[in-house]
Amino acid sequence: MSDELVERVLKTITASRKLPPGKATIDSEFQDLGIDSMDAVEILFALENEFDISIPDEEVRNVRNVRQMCEGVAKLVAAKQGA
């Protein structure tokens, strides 16, 4: 996964949660950032818009941290580019 993708995901998370820049990192857990399930849904919508992808609900249920979110987005972006 590219550094650009990670930066875009981090930017989307910090913007949607109004976190200070640098608070969220690739190794951040959602719980440590104060992100609950409702916040995660809001972030998902923002990521879908940012990357022009559709994130299936079943893919989201097990995502607990930023790294998993980035990996999932990278997979969906790669599948979209290959289609």
VEXMAR-486251 format. One record per atom (N, C-alpha, C): atom name; residue number from 1; y, z, x; chain; residue in one letter. Coordinates in steps of 0.001 Angstrom, whole numbers, plus 500000, padded with zeros to 6 digits. Layout:
BEGIN
+----+-----+--------+--------+--------+---+---+
!  a !   k !      v !      w !      u ! c ! r !
+----+-----+--------+--------+--------+---+---+
! CA ! NUM !      Y !      Z !      X ! A ! A !
...
+----+-----+--------+--------+--------+---+---+
! end
This chain:
BEGIN
+----+-----+--------+--------+--------+---+---+
!  a !   k !      v !      w !      u ! c ! r !
+----+-----+--------+--------+--------+---+---+
!  N !   1 ! 498825 ! 500000 ! 500849 ! A ! M !
! CA !   1 ! 500000 ! 500000 ! 500000 ! A ! M !
!  C !   1 ! 501231 ! 500000 ! 500890 ! A ! M !
!  N !   2 ! 502224 ! 499241 ! 500493 ! A ! S !
! CA !   2 ! 503398 ! 499043 ! 501347 ! A ! S !
!  C !   2 ! 504380 ! 500211 ! 501251 ! A ! S !
!  N !   3 ! 505162 ! 500374 ! 502313 ! A ! D !
! CA !   3 ! 506208 ! 501399 ! 502312 ! A ! D !
!  C !   3 ! 507235 ! 501113 ! 501223 ! A ! D !
!  N !   4 ! 507503 ! 499827 ! 500977 ! A ! E !
! CA !   4 ! 508469 ! 499455 ! 499938 ! A ! E !
!  C !   4 ! 507989 ! 499931 ! 498565 ! A ! E !
!  N !   5 ! 506703 ! 499730 ! 498276 ! A ! L !
! CA !   5 ! 506150 ! 500170 ! 496997 ! A ! L !
!  C !   5 ! 506273 ! 501684 ! 496866 ! A ! L !
!  N !   6 ! 505904 ! 502412 ! 497910 ! A ! V !
! CA !   6 ! 505995 ! 503880 ! 497875 ! A ! V !
!  C !   6 ! 507439 ! 504308 ! 497631 ! A ! V !
!  N !   7 ! 508379 ! 503688 ! 498329 ! A ! E !
! CA !   7 ! 509791 ! 504037 ! 498146 ! A ! E !
!  C !   7 ! 510258 ! 503766 ! 496722 ! A ! E !
!  N !   8 ! 509827 ! 502659 ! 496147 ! A ! R !
! CA !   8 ! 510218 ! 502328 ! 494763 ! A ! R !
!  C !   8 ! 509635 ! 503335 ! 493774 ! A ! R !
!  N !   9 ! 508380 ! 503750 ! 493998 ! A ! V !
! CA !   9 ! 507760 ! 504759 ! 493126 ! A ! V !
!  C !   9 ! 508512 ! 506080 ! 493268 ! A ! V !
!  N !  10 ! 508775 ! 506502 ! 494490 ! A ! L !
! CA !  10 ! 509502 ! 507759 ! 494715 ! A ! L !
!  C !  10 ! 510889 ! 507712 ! 494080 ! A ! L !
!  N !  11 ! 511577 ! 506593 ! 494225 ! A ! K !
! CA !  11 ! 512910 ! 506436 ! 493647 ! A ! K !
!  C !  11 ! 512847 ! 506534 ! 492126 ! A ! K !
!  N !  12 ! 511831 ! 505911 ! 491533 ! A ! T !
! CA !  12 ! 511669 ! 505955 ! 490077 ! A ! T !
!  C !  12 ! 511390 ! 507379 ! 489605 ! A ! T !
!  N !  13 ! 510525 ! 508091 ! 490325 ! A ! I !
! CA !  13 ! 510200 ! 509478 ! 489954 ! A ! I !
!  C !  13 ! 511427 ! 510369 ! 490083 ! A ! I !
!  N !  14 ! 512131 ! 510283 ! 491191 ! A ! T !
! CA !  14 ! 513298 ! 511158 ! 491383 ! A ! T !
!  C !  14 ! 514406 ! 510829 ! 490374 ! A ! T !
!  N !  15 ! 514583 ! 509546 ! 490063 ! A ! A !
! CA !  15 ! 515621 ! 509167 ! 489089 ! A ! A !
!  C !  15 ! 515267 ! 509656 ! 487689 ! A ! A !
!  N !  16 ! 514013 ! 509485 ! 487280 ! A ! S !
! CA !  16 ! 513649 ! 509857 ! 485912 ! A ! S !
!  C !  16 ! 513615 ! 511372 ! 485719 ! A ! S !
!  N !  17 ! 513339 ! 512109 ! 486790 ! A ! R !
! CA !  17 ! 513302 ! 513572 ! 486696 ! A ! R !
!  C !  17 ! 514579 ! 514224 ! 487216 ! A ! R !
!  N !  18 ! 515529 ! 513397 ! 487661 ! A ! K !
! CA !  18 ! 516799 ! 513895 ! 488198 ! A ! K !
!  C !  18 ! 516565 ! 514900 ! 489332 ! A ! K !
!  N !  19 ! 515651 ! 514538 ! 490226 ! A ! L !
! CA !  19 ! 515353 ! 515369 ! 491391 ! A ! L !
!  C !  19 ! 516284 ! 514981 ! 492534 ! A ! L !
!  N !  20 ! 516580 ! 515919 ! 493427 ! A ! P !
! CA !  20 ! 517400 ! 515550 ! 494584 ! A ! P !
!  C !  20 ! 516649 ! 514563 ! 495481 ! A ! P !
!  N !  21 ! 517366 ! 513626 ! 496092 ! A ! P !
! CA !  21 ! 516702 ! 512669 ! 496984 ! A ! P !
!  C !  21 ! 515918 ! 513415 ! 498063 ! A ! P !
!  N !  22 ! 514710 ! 512943 ! 498331 ! A ! G !
! CA !  22 ! 513882 ! 513560 ! 499358 ! A ! G !
!  C !  22 ! 512995 ! 514681 ! 498865 ! A ! G !
!  N !  23 ! 513219 ! 515155 ! 497637 ! A ! K !
! CA !  23 ! 512379 ! 516247 ! 497118 ! A ! K !
!  C !  23 ! 510949 ! 515767 ! 496887 ! A ! K !
!  N !  24 ! 510794 ! 514573 ! 496335 ! A ! A !
! CA !  24 ! 509459 ! 514011 ! 496105 ! A ! A !
!  C !  24 ! 509044 ! 513214 ! 497339 ! A ! A !
!  N !  25 ! 507811 ! 513449 ! 497776 ! A ! T !
! CA !  25 ! 507241 ! 512690 ! 498884 ! A ! T !
!  C !  25 ! 505891 ! 512145 ! 498437 ! A ! T !
!  N !  26 ! 505288 ! 511313 ! 499270 ! A ! I !
! CA !  26 ! 503976 ! 510746 ! 498966 ! A ! I !
!  C !  26 ! 502943 ! 511852 ! 498768 ! A ! I !
!  N !  27 ! 503145 ! 513013 ! 499394 ! A ! D !
! CA !  27 ! 502181 ! 514106 ! 499323 ! A ! D !
!  C !  27 ! 502517 ! 515153 ! 498266 ! A ! D !
!  N !  28 ! 503548 ! 514908 ! 497456 ! A ! S !
! CA !  28 ! 503950 ! 515867 ! 496422 ! A ! S !
!  C !  28 ! 502950 ! 515898 ! 495271 ! A ! S !
!  N !  29 ! 502658 ! 517102 ! 494802 ! A ! E !
! CA !  29 ! 501867 ! 517305 ! 493590 ! A ! E !
!  C !  29 ! 502850 ! 517353 ! 492420 ! A ! E !
!  N !  30 ! 502460 ! 516776 ! 491283 ! A ! F !
! CA !  30 ! 503343 ! 516794 ! 490113 ! A ! F !
!  C !  30 ! 503720 ! 518222 ! 489722 ! A ! F !
!  N !  31 ! 502750 ! 519129 ! 489790 ! A ! Q !
! CA !  31 ! 503011 ! 520516 ! 489412 ! A ! Q !
!  C !  31 ! 504123 ! 521115 ! 490275 ! A ! Q !
!  N !  32 ! 504112 ! 520818 ! 491570 ! A ! D !
! CA !  32 ! 505139 ! 521337 ! 492483 ! A ! D !
!  C !  32 ! 506521 ! 520761 ! 492178 ! A ! D !
!  N !  33 ! 506555 ! 519564 ! 491586 ! A ! L !
! CA !  33 ! 507829 ! 518927 ! 491226 ! A ! L !
!  C !  33 ! 508284 ! 519296 ! 489819 ! A ! L !
!  N !  34 ! 507481 ! 520102 ! 489116 ! A ! G !
! CA !  34 ! 507824 ! 520486 ! 487755 ! A ! G !
!  C !  34 ! 507588 ! 519377 ! 486749 ! A ! G !
!  N !  35 ! 506658 ! 518460 ! 487072 ! A ! I !
! CA !  35 ! 506365 ! 517335 ! 486194 ! A ! I !
!  C !  35 ! 505179 ! 517701 ! 485305 ! A ! I !
!  N !  36 ! 505428 ! 517750 ! 483995 ! A ! D !
! CA !  36 ! 504336 ! 518021 ! 483054 ! A ! D !
!  C !  36 ! 503867 ! 516705 ! 482426 ! A ! D !
!  N !  37 ! 502958 ! 516789 ! 481475 ! A ! S !
! CA !  37 ! 502372 ! 515575 ! 480908 ! A ! S !
!  C !  37 ! 503409 ! 514713 ! 480191 ! A ! S !
!  N !  38 ! 504375 ! 515321 ! 479529 ! A ! M !
! CA !  38 ! 505415 ! 514544 ! 478854 ! A ! M !
!  C !  38 ! 506321 ! 513838 ! 479878 ! A ! M !
!  N !  39 ! 506633 ! 514543 ! 480962 ! A ! D !
! CA !  39 ! 507428 ! 513936 ! 482028 ! A ! D !
!  C !  39 ! 506674 ! 512759 ! 482637 ! A ! D !
!  N !  40 ! 505363 ! 512927 ! 482812 ! A ! A !
! CA !  40 ! 504542 ! 511870 ! 483413 ! A ! A !
!  C !  40 ! 504579 ! 510609 ! 482558 ! A ! A !
!  N !  41 ! 504563 ! 510758 ! 481242 ! A ! V !
! CA !  41 ! 504636 ! 509602 ! 480344 ! A ! V !
!  C !  41 ! 505969 ! 508878 ! 480538 ! A ! V !
!  N !  42 ! 507036 ! 509633 ! 480636 ! A ! E !
! CA !  42 ! 508365 ! 509045 ! 480862 ! A ! E !
!  C !  42 ! 508398 ! 508291 ! 482197 ! A ! E !
!  N !  43 ! 507806 ! 508884 ! 483215 ! A ! I !
! CA !  43 ! 507748 ! 508243 ! 484532 ! A ! I !
!  C !  43 ! 506920 ! 506958 ! 484461 ! A ! I !
!  N !  44 ! 505833 ! 506996 ! 483726 ! A ! L !
! CA !  44 ! 504981 ! 505808 ! 483586 ! A ! L !
!  C !  44 ! 505734 ! 504651 ! 482953 ! A ! L !
!  N !  45 ! 506494 ! 504933 ! 481908 ! A ! F !
! CA !  45 ! 507287 ! 503874 ! 481276 ! A ! F !
!  C !  45 ! 508277 ! 503303 ! 482281 ! A ! F !
!  N !  46 ! 508902 ! 504182 ! 483067 ! A ! A !
! CA !  46 ! 509872 ! 503720 ! 484071 ! A ! A !
!  C !  46 ! 509180 ! 502866 ! 485133 ! A ! A !
!  N !  47 ! 507968 ! 503260 ! 485541 ! A ! L !
! CA !  47 ! 507229 ! 502482 ! 486544 ! A ! L !
!  C !  47 ! 506784 ! 501136 ! 485984 ! A ! L !
!  N !  48 ! 506387 ! 501114 ! 484721 ! A ! E !
! CA !  48 ! 506011 ! 499843 ! 484096 ! A ! E !
!  C !  48 ! 507195 ! 498877 ! 484106 ! A ! E !
!  N !  49 ! 508389 ! 499389 ! 483812 ! A ! N !
! CA !  49 ! 509590 ! 498549 ! 483836 ! A ! N !
!  C !  49 ! 509946 ! 498128 ! 485258 ! A ! N !
!  N !  50 ! 509850 ! 499054 ! 486195 ! A ! E !
! CA !  50 ! 510218 ! 498774 ! 487587 ! A ! E !
!  C !  50 ! 509347 ! 497686 ! 488196 ! A ! E !
!  N !  51 ! 508034 ! 497739 ! 487906 ! A ! F !
! CA !  51 ! 507093 ! 496818 ! 488546 ! A ! F !
!  C !  51 ! 506592 ! 495714 ! 487615 ! A ! F !
!  N !  52 ! 507053 ! 495709 ! 486354 ! A ! D !
! CA !  52 ! 506611 ! 494724 ! 485367 ! A ! D !
!  C !  52 ! 505084 ! 494690 ! 485268 ! A ! D !
!  N !  53 ! 504520 ! 495889 ! 485070 ! A ! I !
! CA !  53 ! 503068 ! 496032 ! 484923 ! A ! I !
!  C !  53 ! 502793 ! 496837 ! 483660 ! A ! I !
!  N !  54 ! 501528 ! 496858 ! 483259 ! A ! S !
! CA !  54 ! 501098 ! 497687 ! 482135 ! A ! S !
!  C !  54 ! 500071 ! 498679 ! 482672 ! A ! S !
!  N !  55 ! 500367 ! 499966 ! 482513 ! A ! I !
! CA !  55 ! 499489 ! 501009 ! 483030 ! A ! I !
!  C !  55 ! 498624 ! 501522 ! 481885 ! A ! I !
!  N !  56 ! 497290 ! 501301 ! 481965 ! A ! P !
! CA !  56 ! 496397 ! 501761 ! 480891 ! A ! P !
!  C !  56 ! 496372 ! 503285 ! 480806 ! A ! P !
!  N !  57 ! 496337 ! 503811 ! 479592 ! A ! D !
! CA !  57 ! 496329 ! 505261 ! 479380 ! A ! D !
!  C !  57 ! 495188 ! 505953 ! 480129 ! A ! D !
!  N !  58 ! 494005 ! 505333 ! 480135 ! A ! E !
! CA !  58 ! 492861 ! 505976 ! 480779 ! A ! E !
!  C !  58 ! 493038 ! 506103 ! 482294 ! A ! E !
!  N !  59 ! 493875 ! 505244 ! 482873 ! A ! E !
! CA !  59 ! 494150 ! 505308 ! 484312 ! A ! E !
!  C !  59 ! 495032 ! 506510 ! 484647 ! A ! E !
!  N !  60 ! 495778 ! 506971 ! 483680 ! A ! V !
! CA !  60 ! 496798 ! 507984 ! 483912 ! A ! V !
!  C !  60 ! 496248 ! 509404 ! 483834 ! A ! V !
!  N !  61 ! 495237 ! 509603 ! 483063 ! A ! R !
! CA !  61 ! 494779 ! 510963 ! 482765 ! A ! R !
!  C !  61 ! 494425 ! 511789 ! 483992 ! A ! R !
!  N !  62 ! 493965 ! 511161 ! 485048 ! A ! N !
! CA !  62 ! 493531 ! 511906 ! 486230 ! A ! N !
!  C !  62 ! 494562 ! 511910 ! 487355 ! A ! N !
!  N !  63 ! 495733 ! 511347 ! 487119 ! A ! V !
! CA !  63 ! 496762 ! 511301 ! 488153 ! A ! V !
!  C !  63 ! 497477 ! 512646 ! 488200 ! A ! V !
!  N !  64 ! 497436 ! 513274 ! 489375 ! A ! R !
! CA !  64 ! 498023 ! 514603 ! 489533 ! A ! R !
!  C !  64 ! 499077 ! 514677 ! 490633 ! A ! R !
!  N !  65 ! 499230 ! 513577 ! 491384 ! A ! N !
! CA !  65 ! 500197 ! 513626 ! 492484 ! A ! N !
!  C !  65 ! 500800 ! 512246 ! 492744 ! A ! N !
!  N !  66 ! 501782 ! 512228 ! 493604 ! A ! V !
! CA !  66 ! 502525 ! 511000 ! 493875 ! A ! V !
!  C !  66 ! 501630 ! 509964 ! 494563 ! A ! V !
!  N !  67 ! 500774 ! 510401 ! 495493 ! A ! R !
! CA !  67 ! 499901 ! 509461 ! 496194 ! A ! R !
!  C !  67 ! 499001 ! 508716 ! 495205 ! A ! R !
!  N !  68 ! 498398 ! 509430 ! 494261 ! A ! Q !
! CA !  68 ! 497539 ! 508783 ! 493252 ! A ! Q !
!  C !  68 ! 498348 ! 507808 ! 492409 ! A ! Q !
!  N !  69 ! 499576 ! 508180 ! 492080 ! A ! M !
! CA !  69 ! 500444 ! 507305 ! 491291 ! A ! M !
!  C !  69 ! 500730 ! 506025 ! 492072 ! A ! M !
!  N !  70 ! 501058 ! 506159 ! 493346 ! A ! C !
! CA !  70 ! 501349 ! 504990 ! 494192 ! A ! C !
!  C !  70 ! 500122 ! 504091 ! 494321 ! A ! C !
!  N !  71 ! 498955 ! 504691 ! 494519 ! A ! E !
! CA !  71 ! 497727 ! 503906 ! 494658 ! A ! E !
!  C !  71 ! 497433 ! 503125 ! 493378 ! A ! E !
!  N !  72 ! 497629 ! 503775 ! 492227 ! A ! G !
! CA !  72 ! 497398 ! 503102 ! 490956 ! A ! G !
!  C !  72 ! 498358 ! 501953 ! 490729 ! A ! G !
!  N !  73 ! 499628 ! 502180 ! 491037 ! A ! V !
! CA !  73 ! 500630 ! 501123 ! 490888 ! A ! V !
!  C !  73 ! 500311 ! 499964 ! 491836 ! A ! V !
!  N !  74 ! 499947 ! 500283 ! 493073 ! A ! A !
! CA !  74 ! 499623 ! 499241 ! 494059 ! A ! A !
!  C !  74 ! 498461 ! 498391 ! 493571 ! A ! A !
!  N !  75 ! 497449 ! 499023 ! 492988 ! A ! K !
! CA !  75 ! 496282 ! 498300 ! 492472 ! A ! K !
!  C !  75 ! 496693 ! 497355 ! 491341 ! A ! K !
!  N !  76 ! 497522 ! 497829 ! 490433 ! A ! L !
! CA !  76 ! 497955 ! 497014 ! 489304 ! A ! L !
!  C !  76 ! 498867 ! 495868 ! 489744 ! A ! L !
!  N !  77 ! 499733 ! 496123 ! 490704 ! A ! V !
! CA !  77 ! 500620 ! 495084 ! 491224 ! A ! V !
!  C !  77 ! 499781 ! 493994 ! 491923 ! A ! V !
!  N !  78 ! 498791 ! 494427 ! 492709 ! A ! A !
! CA !  78 ! 497928 ! 493470 ! 493409 ! A ! A !
!  C !  78 ! 497135 ! 492620 ! 492410 ! A ! A !
!  N !  79 ! 496637 ! 493247 ! 491352 ! A ! A !
! CA !  79 ! 495874 ! 492516 ! 490326 ! A ! A !
!  C !  79 ! 496784 ! 491507 ! 489621 ! A ! A !
!  N !  80 ! 498017 ! 491911 ! 489367 ! A ! K !
! CA !  80 ! 498972 ! 491006 ! 488699 ! A ! K !
!  C !  80 ! 499297 ! 489806 ! 489593 ! A ! K !
!  N !  81 ! 499477 ! 490049 ! 490887 ! A ! Q !
! CA !  81 ! 499808 ! 488959 ! 491812 ! A ! Q !
!  C !  81 ! 498636 ! 488031 ! 492004 ! A ! Q !
!  N !  82 ! 497416 ! 488560 ! 491877 ! A ! G !
! CA !  82 ! 496215 ! 487735 ! 492035 ! A ! G !
!  C !  82 ! 495879 ! 486939 ! 490797 ! A ! G !
!  N !  83 ! 496464 ! 487307 ! 489667 ! A ! A !
! CA !  83 ! 496136 ! 486634 ! 488406 ! A ! A !
!  C !  83 ! 496819 ! 485289 ! 488280 ! A ! A !
+----+-----+--------+--------+--------+---+---+
! end
